[in-house]
């Protein structure tokens, strides 16, 4: 399984990789939504784990663009923000799910590892 982690915190990217390391064959990483668009096109990952708040382009806009270009993409939002409005925006953008960073183990269950 190939995973693209889109997260502006290097430490959080490492934590996510540690949770998934036994089941994932390849990790790709980037730190903002613009880079995520390019990385998705290049690597065609099985899943994208997308943060919401990032500098250049936020994760909701990046998810929307990925889903427009690749309708079968699977994007899971992984964030600190538990706001109903953000959950709604993520769903409308095409995200498959929404997980809070305080329980990264849920990622494994969500993507069936």
Contact map, one row per residue, 1 for C-alpha under 8 A:
11100000000000000000001111000000000000000000110000000000000000000000000000000000000000000000000000000000000000000
11110000000000000000000111110000000000000000111000000000000000000000000000000000000000000000000000000000000000000
11111000000000000000000101110000000000000000111110000000000000000000000000000000000000000000000000000000000000000
01111100000000000000000000111100000100110000101110000000000000000000000000000000000000000000000000000000000000000
00111110000010000000000000111100000000000000000111000000000000000000000000000000000000000000000000000000000000000
00011111000010000000000000001111100100000000000111100000000000000000000000000000000000000000000000000000000000000
00001111110110000000000000001111000000000000000001100100000000000000000000000000000000000000000000000000000000000
00000111110000000000000000000111000000000000000000100100000000000000000000000000000000000000000000000000000000000
00000011111110000000000000000010000000000000000000000000000000000000000000000000000000000000000000000000000000000
00000011111111000000000000000000000000000000000000000000000000000000000000000000000000000000000000000000000000000
00000000111111100000000000000000000000000000000000000000000000000000000000000000000000000000000000000000000000000
00000010111111110000000000000000000000000000000000000000000000000000000000000000000000000000000000000000000000000
00001110111111111000000000001000000000000000000000000000000000000000000000000000000000000000000000000000000000000
00000000011111111100000000000000000000000000000000000000000000000000000000000000000000000000000000000000000000000
00000000001111111110000000000000000000000000000000000000000000000000000000000000000000000000000000000000000000000
00000000000111111111000000000000000000000000000000000000000000000000000000000000000000000000000000000001000000000
00000000000011111111100000100000000000000000000000000000000000000000000000000000000000000000000000000000000000000
00000000000001111111100000000000000000000000000000000000000000000000000000000000000000000000000000000000000000000
00000000000000111111100000000000000000000000000000000000000000000000000000000000000000000000000000000001100100000
00000000000000011111111100000000000000000000000000000000000000000000000000000000000000000000000000000000000100000
00000000000000001111111110000000000000000000000000000000000000000000000000000000000000000000000000000000000000000
00000000000000000001111100000000000000000000000000000000000000000000000000000000000000000000000000000000000000000
10000000000000000001111110000000000000000000000000000000000000000000000000000000000000000000000000000000000000001
11100000000000000001111111100000000000000000000000000000000000000000000000000000000000000000000000000000000000000
11000000000000000000101111100000000000000000000000000000000000000000000000000000000000000000000000000000000000000
11100000000000000000000111110000000000000000000000000000000000000000000000000000000000000000000000000000000000000
01111000000000001000000111111000000000000000000000000000000000000000000000000000000000000000000000000000000000000
01111000000000000000000001111100000000100010000000000000000000000000000000000000000000000000000000000000000000000
00011110000010000000000000111110000000000000000000000000000000000000000000000000000000000000000000000000000000000
00011111000000000000000000011111001100100000000000000000000000000000000000000000000000000000000000000000000000000
00000111100000000000000000001111101100000000000000000100000000000000000000000000000000000000000000000000000000000
00000111000000000000000000000111111100000000000000000111111000000000000000000000000000000000000000000000000000000
00000100000000000000000000000011111110000000000000000101111011000000000000000000000000000000000000000000000000000
00000000000000000000000000000001111111000000000000000001100001000000000000000000000000000000000000000000000000000
00000000000000000000000000000111111111100000000000000000000000000000000000000000000000000000000000000000000000000
00010100000000000000000000000111111111110000000000000000000001000000000000000000000000000000000000000000000000000
00000000000000000000000000000000111111111000000000000000000001001100000000000000000000000000000000000000000000000
00000000000000000000000000000000011111111100000000000000000000000000000000000000000000000000000000000000000000000
00010000000000000000000000010100001111111111000000000000000000000000000000000000000000000000000000000000000000000
00010000000000000000000000000000000111111111100000000000000000000100000000000000000000000000000000000000000000000
00000000000000000000000000000000000011111111000000000000000000000000000000000000000000000000000000000000000000000
00000000000000000000000000000000000001111111000000000000000000000000000000000000000000000000000000000000000000000
00000000000000000000000000010000000000111111100000000000000000000000000000000000000000000000000000000000000000000
00000000000000000000000000000000000000111111110000000000000000000000000000000000000000000000000000000000000000000
11110000000000000000000000000000000000010011111100000000000000000000000000000000000000000000000000000000000000000
11100000000000000000000000000000000000000001111100000000000000000000000011000000000000000000000000000000000000000
01110000000000000000000000000000000000000000111110000000000000000000000011110000000000000000000000000000000000100
00111100000000000000000000000000000000000000111111000000000000000000000011110000000000000000000000000000000000000
00111100000000000000000000000000000000000000001111100000000000000000000000111100000000000000000000000000000000000
00001110000000000000000000000000000000000000000111110000001000100000000000111110000000000000000000000000000000000
00000111000000000000000000000000000000000000000011111100011000000000000000001110000000000000000000000000000000000
00000000000000000000000000000000000000000000000001111100011100000000000000001110000000000000000000000000000000000
00000000000000000000000000000000000000000000000000111110011000000000000000000000000000000000000000000000000000000
00000011000000000000000000000011100000000000000000111111111000000000000000000000000000000000000000000000000000000
00000000000000000000000000000001000000000000000000001111110000000000000000000000000000000000000000000000000000000
00000000000000000000000000000001110000000000000000000111110000000000000000000000000000000000000000000000000000000
00000000000000000000000000000001110000000000000000000111111011000000000000000000000000000000000000000000000000000
00000000000000000000000000000001100000000000000000111111111111000000000000000000000000000000000000000000000000000
00000000000000000000000000000001100000000000000001111100111111100000000000001000000000000000000000000000000000000
00000000000000000000000000000000000000000000000000010000011111110000000000000000000000001100100000000000000000000
00000000000000000000000000000000100000000000000000000000111111111000000000000000000000000000100000000000000000000
00000000000000000000000000000000110110000000000000000000111111111100000000000000000000000000000000000000000000000
00000000000000000000000000000000000000000000000001000000001111111110000000100000000000000100111000000000000000000
00000000000000000000000000000000000000000000000000000000000111111111000000000000000000000000110000000000000000000
00000000000000000000000000000000000010000000000000000000000011111111100000000000000000000000000000000000000000000
00000000000000000000000000000000000010010000000000000000000001111111111010000000000000000000000000000000000000000
00000000000000000000000000000000000000000000000000000000000000111111111110000000000000000000110000000000000000000
00000000000000000000000000000000000000000000000000000000000000011111111000000000000000000000000000000000000000000
00000000000000000000000000000000000000000000000000000000000000001111111000000000000000000000000000000000000000000
00000000000000000000000000000000000000000000000000000000000000000111111110000000000000000000000000000000000000000
00000000000000000000000000000000000000000000000000000000000000000111111110000000000000000000000000000000000000000
00000000000000000000000000000000000000000000000000000000000000000010011111000000000000000000000000000000000000000
00000000000000000000000000000000000000000000011100000000000000000110011111100000000000000000000000000000000000000
00000000000000000000000000000000000000000000011100000000000000000000000111110000000000000000001100000000000000000
00000000000000000000000000000000000000000000001111000000000000100000000011111000000000000000011110000000000000000
00000000000000000000000000000000000000000000001111000000000000000000000001111100000000000000001111100000000000000
00000000000000000000000000000000000000000000000011110000001000000000000000111110000000000100001111100000000000000
00000000000000000000000000000000000000000000000011110000000000000000000000011111000000000000000001111000000000000
00000000000000000000000000000000000000000000000001110000000000000000000000001111110000000000000001111000000000000
00000000000000000000000000000000000000000000000000000000000000000000000000000111110000000000000000011100000000000
00000000000000000000000000000000000000000000000000000000000000000000000000000011111001000000000000010000000000000
00000000000000000000000000000000000000000000000000000000000000000000000000000011111101100000000000010000000000000
00000000000000000000000000000000000000000000000000000000000000000000000000000000111111100000000000000000000000000
00000000000000000000000000000000000000000000000000000000000000000000000000000000011111110000000000000000000000000
00000000000000000000000000000000000000000000000000000000000000000000000000000000001111111000000000000000000000000
00000000000000000000000000000000000000000000000000000000000000000000000000000000111111111100000000000000000000000
00000000000000000000000000000000000000000000000000000000000000000000000000000000011111111110000001000000000000000
00000000000000000000000000000000000000000000000000000000000000000000000000000000000111111111000000000000000000000
00000000000000000000000000000000000000000000000000000000000100000000000000000000000011111111100000000000000000000
00000000000000000000000000000000000000000000000000000000000100100000000000001000000001111111111001000000000000000
00000000000000000000000000000000000000000000000000000000000000000000000000000000000000111111111110000000000000000
00000000000000000000000000000000000000000000000000000000000000000000000000000000000000011111111000000000000000000
00000000000000000000000000000000000000000000000000000000000110110010000000000000000000001111111000000000000000000
00000000000000000000000000000000000000000000000000000000000000110010000000100000000000000111111100000000000000000
00000000000000000000000000000000000000000000000000000000000000100000000001111000000000000111111111000000000000000
00000000000000000000000000000000000000000000000000000000000000000000000001111000000000000010011111000000000000000
00000000000000000000000000000000000000000000000000000000000000000000000000111000000000000010001111100000000000000
00000000000000000000000000000000000000000000000000000000000000000000000000011110000000100100001111110000000000000
00000000000000000000000000000000000000000000000000000000000000000000000000011110000000000000000011111011011000000
00000000000000000000000000000000000000000000000000000000000000000000000000000111110000000000000001111111000000000
00000000000000000000000000000000000000000000000000000000000000000000000000000111000000000000000000111111000000000
00000000000000000000000000000000000000000000000000000000000000000000000000000001000000000000000000011111000000000
00000000000000000000000000000000000000000000000000000000000000000000000000000000000000000000000000111111110000000
00000000000000010010000000000000000000000000000000000000000000000000000000000000000000000000000000111111111100000
00000000000000000010000000000000000000000000000000000000000000000000000000000000000000000000000000000011111110000
00000000000000000000000000000000000000000000000000000000000000000000000000000000000000000000000000100011111111000
00000000000000000000000000000000000000000000000000000000000000000000000000000000000000000000000000100001111111100
00000000000000000011000000000000000000000000000000000000000000000000000000000000000000000000000000000001111111111
00000000000000000000000000000000000000000000000000000000000000000000000000000000000000000000000000000000111111111
00000000000000000000000000000000000000000000000000000000000000000000000000000000000000000000000000000000011111111
00000000000000000000000000000000000000000000001000000000000000000000000000000000000000000000000000000000001111111
00000000000000000000000000000000000000000000000000000000000000000000000000000000000000000000000000000000000111111
00000000000000000000001000000000000000000000000000000000000000000000000000000000000000000000000000000000000111111
